[in-house]
Amino acid sequence: MGRRSYGQFCGLAHALDVVGERWTLLLVRELGSGPKRYTELAEALAGIGTSLLATRVRQLEADGVIQRRLALDQPGSTVVYELSEAGRELAAAIVPLAMWGARHQMVEADADCELFRAEWLLTFLAADMREDAPKDLDAVYEFNIDDSCACLRIRGGRVSVRPGKSPTPSDVTVQAAAPTVAALVGQKLTLAEAVDDGLLDINGDPTAVAALLSVIDKRLTDLRVA
């Protein structure tokens, strides 16, 4: 059976033909931080079911949103999935949607009952700051959000994300609870308030700390203006 279509000559309608199915955009979110093995996708998207995940992966491949390749740097030349050029453009396009959700749809969300990964936060932050990341900065930021950890690397204007703790000593460590992050993005809390109240703890190289605070403050200001 062919995929259903809205049958409308409209960019939004045709985009939704591709990404409107359940779990599809979350799959794009997962690959926004970099290539992943199928098992890693299944672990991150707990609840999707292997059959549905396989269907979504095949469809996104057919639509040119993701692609597979051999990761020669991993044992056994493991197959990994990654975003295509069109997929990376889509990943950037969903950042405003994620921010909208944080502002308007998470009032009753319970961080104790829902899964959270620090990698998700950094994926959106990295996508949002890639155009104006500091060109003269080389720093690794380790974010510890509740029990989840991920790292943000800024080097020569390039931004990358990796799950887990940094394999080498990080330049800056960030500690916060998931509700604090949601309150910041949802504009219920300012960056200064979070720092002053001890809800956001940032320690490390002063120059790298200042650069991160500047980037975050700019993003939050942009959200308030928007």
C-alpha positions as CSV (number, residue, x, y, z in Angstrom):
1,M,0.0,0.0,0.0
2,G,1.4,3.4,-1.0
3,R,2.0,6.2,1.5
4,R,-1.0,8.6,2.0
5,S,-0.5,12.1,0.7
6,Y,-2.4,15.3,1.4
7,G,-2.6,15.9,-2.3
8,Q,-2.0,19.6,-2.0
9,F,0.4,21.7,-4.1
10,C,2.1,23.2,-1.0
11,G,5.6,22.9,0.5
12,L,4.2,22.3,4.0
13,A,1.9,19.6,2.8
14,H,4.6,17.8,0.9
15,A,7.0,18.1,3.9
16,L,4.4,16.5,6.1
17,D,4.0,13.7,3.6
18,V,7.6,12.8,4.5
19,V,7.9,13.7,8.2
20,G,4.3,13.8,9.5
21,E,4.3,10.2,10.7
22,R,4.8,9.4,14.4
23,W,8.4,9.1,15.5
24,T,9.8,10.4,12.3
25,L,11.0,13.8,13.5
26,L,12.4,12.2,16.7
27,L,14.5,9.9,14.5
28,V,15.8,13.0,12.7
29,R,16.5,14.6,16.1
30,E,18.6,11.5,17.1
31,L,20.7,11.7,14.0
32,G,21.1,15.5,14.4
33,S,24.0,14.9,16.8
34,G,25.8,12.5,14.4
35,P,25.8,9.0,12.9
36,K,24.3,6.2,15.0
37,R,24.0,2.4,14.7
38,Y,20.5,0.9,14.4
39,T,20.8,-0.4,18.0
40,E,21.6,3.0,19.3
41,L,18.5,4.4,17.5
42,A,16.3,1.7,19.0
43,E,17.7,2.4,22.5
44,A,17.2,6.2,22.2
45,L,13.6,5.8,20.8
46,A,12.4,3.3,23.4
47,G,8.8,2.4,22.7
48,I,8.9,2.7,18.9
49,G,9.3,-1.1,18.3
50,T,11.8,-2.6,16.0
51,S,9.4,-3.2,13.1
52,L,8.2,0.4,13.1
53,L,11.7,1.8,13.4
54,A,12.8,-0.3,10.4
55,T,9.9,1.1,8.4
56,R,10.7,4.7,9.4
57,V,14.4,4.2,8.5
58,R,13.6,2.7,5.1
59,Q,11.2,5.5,4.3
60,L,13.6,8.3,5.3
61,E,16.3,6.6,3.2
62,A,13.9,6.5,0.2
63,D,13.0,10.1,0.8
64,G,16.7,11.1,0.8
65,V,16.6,12.4,4.4
66,I,19.0,9.8,5.9
67,Q,21.7,7.6,4.4
68,R,23.7,4.6,5.6
69,R,27.4,4.0,5.4
70,L,30.1,1.7,6.9
71,A,31.8,3.1,9.9
72,L,35.3,1.9,9.3
73,D,36.5,3.2,12.7
74,Q,34.2,0.8,14.5
75,P,34.7,-3.0,15.0
76,G,33.5,-5.1,12.1
77,S,32.9,-2.0,9.8
78,T,29.5,-1.4,11.5
79,V,26.7,0.1,9.4
80,V,25.6,3.5,10.8
81,Y,22.9,5.9,9.7
82,E,23.4,9.7,9.3
83,L,21.5,12.7,7.9
84,S,21.9,13.6,4.3
85,E,22.4,17.2,3.3
86,A,18.6,17.5,3.1
87,G,18.3,15.8,6.4
88,R,20.7,18.3,8.1
89,E,18.6,21.1,6.7
90,L,15.5,19.4,8.2
91,A,17.2,19.0,11.6
92,A,17.9,22.7,11.7
93,A,14.3,23.5,10.7
94,I,12.9,21.5,13.7
95,V,14.8,23.5,16.3
96,P,12.2,26.3,16.4
97,L,9.5,23.7,16.7
98,A,11.3,22.1,19.7
99,M,11.6,25.6,21.3
100,W,7.9,26.2,20.7
101,G,7.1,23.0,22.4
102,A,9.2,23.9,25.4
103,R,7.5,27.3,25.7
104,H,3.9,26.2,25.2
105,Q,3.4,22.5,25.6
106,M,5.5,21.4,28.7
107,V,3.7,23.1,31.5
108,E,2.4,19.8,32.8
109,A,5.4,17.7,31.7
110,D,6.9,15.6,34.5
111,A,10.7,15.1,34.3
112,D,10.4,12.3,36.8
113,C,8.1,10.3,34.5
114,E,9.5,11.1,31.1
115,L,12.8,10.1,29.5
116,F,15.4,12.8,29.1
117,R,18.8,12.8,27.4
118,A,21.3,15.7,27.7
119,E,22.2,14.9,24.1
120,W,18.8,16.2,23.0
121,L,19.4,19.6,24.6
122,L,22.9,19.9,23.1
123,T,21.7,18.8,19.6
124,F,19.2,21.7,19.5
125,L,21.7,24.1,21.0
126,A,24.4,23.1,18.5
127,A,22.1,23.4,15.5
128,D,21.0,26.8,16.7
129,M,24.5,28.2,17.1
130,R,26.4,26.7,14.2
131,E,26.2,29.9,12.1
132,D,27.8,32.2,14.7
133,A,29.9,29.9,17.0
134,P,33.1,31.7,18.2
135,K,35.8,31.1,15.6
136,D,38.7,31.6,18.0
137,L,37.4,29.1,20.7
138,D,38.5,25.5,21.2
139,A,36.7,24.1,24.2
140,V,34.8,21.0,25.4
141,Y,31.7,21.5,27.5
142,E,30.4,18.6,29.6
143,F,26.7,18.9,30.5
144,N,25.4,16.8,33.3
145,I,21.6,17.1,33.4
146,D,20.1,15.0,36.1
147,D,21.5,11.5,35.4
148,S,22.3,12.1,31.7
149,C,25.6,13.4,30.3
150,A,26.7,14.7,26.9
151,C,29.4,16.9,25.6
152,L,29.5,20.0,23.3
153,R,32.7,20.7,21.4
154,I,33.3,24.1,19.8
155,R,36.4,24.3,17.7
156,G,37.2,26.9,15.0
157,G,33.6,27.8,14.6
158,R,32.5,24.2,14.2
159,V,30.1,22.7,16.8
160,S,29.7,19.0,17.5
161,V,27.9,16.8,20.1
162,R,28.6,13.4,21.5
163,P,26.7,11.5,24.2
164,G,28.3,10.5,27.4
165,K,31.2,12.0,29.4
166,S,34.2,13.5,27.7
167,P,37.0,11.0,27.1
168,T,39.5,13.8,28.0
169,P,39.2,16.4,30.7
170,S,36.6,19.0,29.7
171,D,37.2,22.7,29.8
172,V,33.8,23.4,31.4
173,T,31.3,21.4,33.3
174,V,27.7,22.3,33.5
175,Q,25.3,20.9,36.2
176,A,21.5,21.4,36.2
177,A,18.2,19.5,36.5
178,A,16.0,18.9,33.6
179,P,13.2,21.1,34.9
180,T,15.7,24.0,35.1
181,V,16.6,23.5,31.5
182,A,12.9,23.4,30.5
183,A,12.2,26.6,32.5
184,L,15.1,28.4,30.8
185,V,14.0,27.4,27.3
186,G,10.3,28.0,28.2
187,Q,11.2,31.5,29.3
188,K,10.0,30.8,32.9
189,L,13.5,31.5,34.2
190,T,16.3,33.8,33.1
191,L,19.9,32.7,32.8
192,A,20.9,35.2,35.5
193,E,18.2,33.8,37.9
194,A,19.3,30.2,37.3
195,V,22.9,31.0,38.0
196,D,22.2,33.3,41.0
197,D,19.8,30.7,42.6
198,G,22.3,27.9,42.1
199,L,20.0,26.0,39.7
200,L,22.7,26.2,37.0
201,D,26.3,25.5,38.0
202,I,29.0,26.3,35.4
203,N,32.7,25.8,36.3
204,G,35.9,25.7,34.3
205,D,38.0,27.9,32.1
206,P,36.8,31.5,32.5
207,T,37.0,32.4,28.8
208,A,35.2,29.2,27.8
209,V,32.5,29.8,30.5
210,A,32.0,33.4,29.3
211,A,31.7,32.3,25.7
212,L,29.0,29.7,26.6
213,L,27.0,32.1,28.8
214,S,27.1,34.7,26.0
215,V,25.8,32.2,23.4
216,I,23.0,30.8,25.7
217,D,22.0,34.3,26.8
218,K,21.8,35.4,23.1
219,R,19.6,32.4,22.3
220,L,17.3,33.0,25.2
221,T,17.0,36.7,24.3
222,D,16.2,35.8,20.7
223,L,13.4,33.5,22.0
224,R,11.9,36.2,24.1
225,V,12.0,38.7,21.2
226,A,10.4,36.1,18.8
